[in-house]
């Protein structure tokens, strides 16, 4: 009789252990399902806040010259193309990144002689952007922030002579260094369909000269006007 009671207790204990395991597995499955659903909802929410699209611009570029007597810089026409990506933090505030390739042309004049300076480079610009609805679904866009660029090619041509500004001379010096850093502002207007008209102004704070930077300075500046198309909300 005692053996039967002991066997019954063992069987009951095993059943209780199995039931506890089933309950724990059920609770774990519910928790994991809830976490997965929350994660999916979070990812969906984050994806819903992202936007981006292509951008093309016409630009005018030149330099602010310091300690270079008799030399003048005049802006000339170039072009830019690339895209932008943003994350909408609130209804009226976003963080945006522009990725653009620039072809810029400016003119330098000294003692009546004129030469053309051409530049090809890539740029990343980061903006804190405010945007407000106006006239229905249209939007006013205002942004400001830093940029960093890297020159791929820069040449100066006067008459029939052309100089590669990134090529090292016999002393191992270059006329220009390829990096540019500065700040910019932009103003835009977006139609309800996502089409944008944008204007921007950027100025560099890093001297573009390399070999003579201890004596003189050239700070780049650029005015741009272009169109873009935004995908996303």
Secondary structure, DSSP 8 states (H G I E B T S, - for coil): -HHHHHHHHHHHHHHHHHHHHHHHHHHHHHHHHHHHHHHHHHHHHHHHTEEEEEEEEEEEEEEEEES-TTEEEEEEEEEEEEEEEEEEEETTEEEEEEEEEEEEEEEEEETTEEEEEEEEEEEEEEEEEEEEEETTTEEEEEEEEEEEEEEEEEEEEETTEEEETTS--TTS--SB-SEEEEEEEEEEEE-TTSEEEEEEEEEE-S--BSTTTTT-EEEEEEEEEEEEE-B--
